[in-house]
Amino acid sequence: MANPLITQFAGLNLSNPTMLAAGVLGYTGLSMKRVIESGAGAVVTKSMGLEARTGYGNPTVVQTDCGLLNSMGLPNPGIRHFKEEIQELNKLAAPTIFSIYGFSPEDFAEVAQIAVDLGAAAVELNVSCPHVKKAGAQVGSDPSLLMDIVKHVKKQVNKPVIVKLTPNVTDITEIAKASEKAGADAVCAINTVKAMAIDSETCRPILANKYGGLSGPAIKSIGVRCVYDIFDSVKIPIIGCGGISNWQDAIEYMLAGACAVQIGTAIAFQDITVFKSVTEGMTKYLEEKGYNSIKEIVGLAHKF
Ligand SMILES: Cc1cc2nc3c(=O)[nH]c(=O)nc-3n(C[C@H](O)[C@H](O)[C@H](O)COP(=O)(O)O)c2cc1C
């Protein structure tokens, strides 16, 4: 029987619908190669910008009862320094998606062009980081600025453009609709949820940057709700992300309307074998339910 997990959307061909989420193990070519060899259908790089950034001082990550709180501040070497890392990946069958950010529409377009020149199969616009001023969520909650960015990037490159949405808005469907209207090929929901932690002994906020983004099991139900709502609002494909730890979580996102899923924090709590266990579980689920393809279950929860 043909592989029931093979997935095509927005011009991407994936051997299965799981992807590495941005910022978790996406710093080096070697780590992303390991993720692909462990069974991921695609990888997304750490978000890259034009210039190098050191990010915030420590502490940048706090472990909570049900997830991680991070405020890294987008540390990265600058996209041009990523050339050596990508060379290994370009030889592999799974697509590499470059997560990019900028401080203006022109910035985004320039970074996107460099990403495509380096071999990006698609670009994912990080307009949803909850803790970097003038980039990230501040941009991703302003529909007209977001549309300007998407239009600039679409005009510049001829690869699929994915918009990664922030849940830190009143109505995520408005932002998804603006992305689609501006020409985005897909959206990814969700990035982390703005949050904080305070130490009871020292009475101080724990993160050096005070606020951070919550990820992991704590946000799964928020992500599923966002995907469910977006599914009714746009026609472009949706990638689900947020708190996926096992195959049941991945299936839940697909029933809500996602055609692929990204996994980040579960790698820290388990390890990269999570891709294998999720894809094996999905295959078994499809077999037991009598489906021939994963596409058949996308959005099924909307029948009720
Ligand atoms: C340590 C860490 C760093 C992250 N860095 C980025 C990033 O650079 N760009 C981005 O778009 N998302 C970043 N994210 C968000 C993840 O890609 C993902 O959207 C979020 O963590 C929810 O998925 P998860 O619960 O599976 O981790 C980061 C998350 C973590 C935990």
The ligand as a Gaussian input file, in Angstrom:
#p B3LYP/6-31G(d) Opt

LIG

0 1
 C       13.260000      27.694000      22.862000
 C       12.284000      28.087000      21.799000
 C       12.704000      28.912000      20.755000
 C       11.802000      29.286000      19.758000
 N       12.242000      30.082000      18.733000
 C       11.382000      30.393000      17.717000
 C       11.829000      31.125000      16.588000
 O       12.999000      31.470000      16.452000
 N       10.912000      31.440000      15.633000
 C        9.589000      31.065000      15.694000
 O        8.812000      31.365000      14.785000
 N        9.159000      30.319000      16.744000
 C       10.018000      29.983000      17.741000
 N        9.579000      29.222000      18.790000
 C        8.155000      28.796000      18.821000
 C        7.982000      27.385000      18.266000
 O        8.381000      27.294000      16.921000
 C        6.517000      26.928000      18.395000
 O        5.688000      27.795000      17.651000
 C        6.030000      26.937000      19.829000
 O        7.046000      26.528000      20.708000
 C        4.805000      26.046000      20.023000
 O        5.076000      24.711000      19.650000
 P        5.544000      23.587000      20.719000
 O        4.576000      23.636000      21.851000
 O        5.536000      22.293000      19.949000
 O        6.911000      23.978000      21.154000
 C       10.459000      28.833000      19.807000
 C       10.055000      27.993000      20.852000
 C       10.945000      27.607000      21.828000
 C       10.466000      26.686000      22.926000

